C-alpha cells in the first residue's frame, strides 16, 4: 500500500518549506491534487499496481485539495520538491518550464515511442522542441444535441458552418432555441471563442493569441466575431443566459426548449440523470468553417511532471513510462469516466467517450481551453469580454479595444 498523506492548505506550506525530512532511497514521492473521490481512487489503484510491478520502489503520496495545491506547487517545486507532480498541459505548464522547475523528459517519450501513442497531446506537452511531462487523461468538447428534435424536424447533423446556420434558422422558426448556454460562469462563453478561433484561424494562431503575440484588434480576431455575430444577432442562444450557470442551462435541453449545447463531456452525466437517453442525446464535432485549416479541438489535459529539483529522477522516469502505457491509461480512465490519451488504450463502453476518443485521437492539435492557455489575468479579462459581447454584441469594438489594452499591459 502507498503511504498517503493529506496535507491541508496551511500545513502544506510548512510541509514543503523545507521542514519535511528527505525521502529515503528507493522512495518515490508523488504530489497530486486528486482529492475528489474518483481521481483519488484512480490514483490509489495506479500506485498500488506500480508498487506491485516495481517492489523495490516505495511510493509516498501526498494528496492535496485543488485550491491548496495551486499554492503548494509554487512552494514545493523550489523547496523540498517531490519526484512527481501533477499539473496541466499547454500554457499552464509553461511558467514552470520557463522557470526551470520542470525536467525535460523527451528521453522518456523517445525511448517508449510516446510521440506516436500520445501523439494527439504532443503539441500540448512540447515547449522549445522538448517534452516536459506525460498526459494521462483528457476529455472532449463538442456539440451535444437532441437527436429526437432533429429527427422530428428533418434536420441533418451540421458538418459545416453554413449547415449550422441553416439548422439554427430552422430550429428558431419552430420556436426552439438552437443553443443553450449559461454564461453566469464566464468560461462557457470562452468555449465559443475557442472553437470559433480554432475553426476560423487555426491552432497556431490561437496559441499565438494566448501567448500575447497577436493584438485583439487584429482583423483575424475580428473575423472570429463576425462569425459569432451570425449566431448572436439572430437570437440563436437562449435568452437571459447571463443569469444561468452551466448546470442550470442544461434544463433547456432536457425540456426541449433548446436543441444544442457546446460543452465538455462532463455535461453528459447530468443530462442523462435528468431524463435524456442515448436515443435522445447525440454528439457531433464543432463544424468546419475553413476547410483548409486542420481540425484542432479543446481537450483539457491532466499531466504528470518530474520537478527539476526532484531527488529520485530515475524512478520518476519509470513511473512516467508506466502511466503512459495503454493498459494503465485504460484502467485509470475507466475509473475517472474520461478518456485515455494513449491511442492504443481501451476506451470505456460509453458512446460519448467512444466518439470523443476518435475525435481527439485524430485531431491535428489540442488546445487546453482559454482559461488554461492564456495567463490568469488575460483569461479573466477575455472571458468577461466574451460574456459582455454575447449580451451586448453592439459593444464588440469597444470590448476588443479593451482586451487589446489588457494584452499590452499583461504581456509587457
Long-range contacts (C-beta under 8 A, 24 or more apart in sequence): 1-48, 1-51, 2-44, 2-47, 2-48, 2-51, 2-58, 2-59, 2-60, 2-61, 3-58, 3-59, 3-60, 3-61, 4-44, 4-61, 4-62, 4-63, 5-60, 5-61, 5-62, 5-63, 6-35, 6-62, 6-63, 6-64, 7-62, 7-63, 7-64, 7-68, 7-72, 8-65, 8-68, 9-64, 9-65, 9-67, 9-68, 9-71, 9-72, 12-64, 12-68, 12-69, 12-71, 12-72, 12-75, 12-76, 13-71, 13-72, 13-75, 15-62, 15-72, 15-76, 15-80, 16-72, 16-75, 16-76, 16-79, 16-80, 17-75, 17-79, 17-80, 18-79, 18-80, 19-80, 20-80, 22-80, 22-311, 23-60, 23-83, 23-311, 23-312, 24-58, 25-312, 26-56, 26-57, 26-58, 26-312, 26-315, 27-57, 27-58, 27-59, 27-60, 27-312, 28-57, 28-58, 28-59, 28-60, 28-83, 28-84, 28-312, 28-315, 28-316, 28-319, 29-59, 29-60, 29-61, 29-62, 29-82, 29-83, 29-84, 29-311, 29-312, 30-59, 30-60, 30-61, 30-62, 30-82, 30-83, 30-84, 30-85, 30-86, 30-319, 31-61, 31-62, 31-64, 31-69, 31-72, 31-73, 31-76, 31-82, 31-84, 31-85, 31-86, 32-61, 32-62, 32-63, 32-64, 32-69, 32-85, 32-86, 33-63, 33-64, 33-65, 33-66, 33-68, 33-69, 33-70, 33-86, 34-63, 34-86, 35-63, 35-64, 35-65, 35-66, 38-335, 38-336, 38-337, 39-336, 41-335, 42-332, 42-333, 42-335, 42-336, 45-331, 45-332, 45-335, 46-323, 46-328, 46-331, 46-332, 49-328, 49-331, 50-319, 50-322, 53-322, 54-315, 54-318, 54-322, 57-315, 57-318, 76-307, 77-101, 77-102, 77-307, 77-308, 77-309, 78-309, 81-307, 81-308, 81-309, 81-310, 81-311, 82-307, 82-310, 83-306, 83-307, 83-310, 83-311, 83-312, 83-313, 83-315, 83-316, 83-319, 84-304, 84-305, 84-306, 84-310, 84-316, 84-319, 84-320, 85-304, 85-305, 85-306, 85-307, 86-302, 86-303, 86-304, 86-305, 87-133, 87-302, 87-303, 87-304, 87-305, 88-300, 88-301, 88-302, 88-303, 88-368, 88-372, 89-121, 89-124, 89-125, 89-133, 89-135, 89-301, 89-302, 89-303, 89-366, 89-368, 89-372, 90-124, 90-301, 90-367, 90-368, 90-372, 90-373, 91-207, 91-210, 91-211, 91-368, 91-372, 91-373, 91-374, 91-375, 92-368, 92-372, 92-373, 93-125, 93-127, 93-132, 93-133, 93-303, 93-305, 94-127, 96-305, 97-127, 97-132, 98-127, 100-308, 101-307, 101-308, 101-309, 102-132, 102-133, 102-305, 102-306, 102-307, 102-308, 103-132, 103-305, 103-306, 103-307, 103-308, 103-310, 103-313, 103-316, 104-130, 104-131, 104-132, 105-131, 105-132, 105-133, 105-134, 105-305, 105-306, 105-317, 105-320, 106-130, 106-131, 107-317, 108-134, 108-317, 108-320, 108-321, 108-324, 109-134, 111-321, 112-321, 112-324, 114-324, 116-343, 117-324, 117-326, 117-342, 117-343, 117-344, 118-324, 118-341, 118-342, 118-343, 119-343, 120-299, 120-341, 120-343, 120-360, 120-361, 120-362, 120-363, 120-366, 121-299, 121-301, 121-341, 121-366, 123-203, 123-365, 123-366, 124-301, 124-365, 124-366, 124-367, 124-368, 125-303, 132-305, 133-303, 133-304, 133-305, 133-306, 133-320, 134-303, 134-304, 134-305, 134-320, 134-321, 134-323, 134-324, 135-301, 135-302, 135-303, 135-341, 136-302, 136-303, 136-304, 136-323, 136-324, 136-329, 136-332, 136-340, 136-341, 137-301, 137-302, 137-329, 137-332, 137-333, 137-336, 137-338, 137-339, 137-340, 137-341, 138-299, 138-300, 138-301, 138-302, 138-338, 138-339, 138-341, 138-360, 138-366, 139-264, 139-265, 139-266, 139-299, 139-300, 139-338, 139-339, 139-356, 140-264, 140-265, 140-297, 140-298, 140-299, 140-339, 140-355, 140-356, 140-359, 140-360, 141-191, 141-194, 141-195, 141-262, 141-263, 141-264, 141-265, 141-286, 141-297, 141-298, 141-299, 141-369, 142-262, 142-265, 142-283, 142-284, 142-285, 142-286, 142-297, 142-355, 142-356, 142-359, 143-260, 143-261, 143-262, 143-283, 143-284, 143-285, 143-286, 144-253, 144-260, 144-261, 144-263, 144-267, 144-268, 144-271, 144-281, 144-282, 144-283, 145-259, 145-260, 145-261, 145-281, 145-282, 145-283, 145-284, 146-253, 146-256, 146-259, 146-260, 146-276, 146-280, 146-281, 146-282, 147-279, 147-280, 147-281, 147-282, 148-279, 148-280, 149-176, 149-256, 149-259, 150-259, 150-282, 157-282, 157-284, 158-284, 158-287, 159-287, 159-288, 160-287, 160-288, 160-289, 161-199, 161-227, 161-287, 161-288, 161-289, 163-287, 164-287, 165-230, 165-231, 168-231, 168-234, 168-236, 169-234, 171-236, 171-259, 172-234, 172-235, 172-236, 176-256, 176-257, 176-258, 176-259, 177-236, 177-237, 177-238, 177-239, 177-252, 177-257, 177-258, 177-259, 178-231, 178-236, 178-237, 178-258, 178-259, 178-260, 179-231, 179-236, 179-237, 179-238, 179-258, 179-259, 179-260, 179-261, 179-262, 180-237, 180-238, 180-241, 180-249, 180-250, 180-252, 180-253, 180-257, 180-258, 180-260, 180-261, 181-237, 181-238, 181-241, 181-244, 181-246, 181-249, 181-261, 181-262, 181-390, 182-241, 182-244, 182-245, 182-246, 182-247, 182-248, 182-249, 183-241, 183-242, 183-244, 183-387, 183-390, 183-391, 184-242, 184-243, 184-244, 184-245, 184-248, 185-245, 185-246, 186-383, 186-384, 186-386, 186-387, 187-369, 187-370, 187-371, 187-383, 188-246, 188-249, 188-263, 189-383, 189-386, 189-387, 189-389, 189-390, 190-369, 190-370, 190-371, 190-379, 190-382, 190-383, 190-386, 191-262, 191-263, 191-264, 191-298, 191-369, 191-370, 192-228, 192-262, 192-386, 192-390, 193-224, 193-228, 193-370, 193-382, 193-386, 194-298, 194-367, 194-369, 194-370, 195-262, 195-286, 195-298, 196-224, 196-227, 196-228, 196-289, 197-221, 197-224, 198-286, 198-293, 198-296, 198-297, 198-298, 198-367, 199-286, 199-287, 199-288, 199-289, 199-290, 199-293, 200-224, 200-227, 200-289, 200-290, 200-293, 201-293, 202-290, 202-293, 202-294, 202-296, 203-294, 203-296, 203-364, 203-365, 203-367, 206-296, 206-367, 206-373, 207-367, 207-373, 210-370, 210-373, 210-374, 210-378, 211-411, 212-375, 212-378, 212-407, 212-410, 212-411, 215-404, 215-407, 216-400, 216-401, 216-403, 216-404, 216-407, 217-400, 217-401, 217-404, 221-400, 222-400, 225-389, 225-396, 225-400, 227-289, 228-389, 228-390, 228-393, 229-393, 229-396, 232-389, 232-390, 232-393, 233-393, 237-390, 241-390, 241-391, 242-387, 242-390, 242-391, 250-274, 262-286, 264-298, 264-300, 265-338, 265-339, 265-352, 265-353, 265-356, 268-352, 269-337, 278-351, 283-351, 283-352, 283-355, 283-356, 285-359, 294-364, 294-365, 295-362, 295-363, 295-364, 296-363, 296-364, 296-365, 296-366, 296-367, 297-359, 297-360, 297-363, 297-366, 297-367, 298-366, 298-367, 298-368, 298-369, 299-360, 299-363, 299-366, 299-367, 299-368, 300-368, 300-369, 300-372, 301-341, 301-366, 301-368, 375-410, 375-411, 377-406, 377-410, 378-406, 378-407, 378-410, 378-411, 381-406, 381-410, 382-406
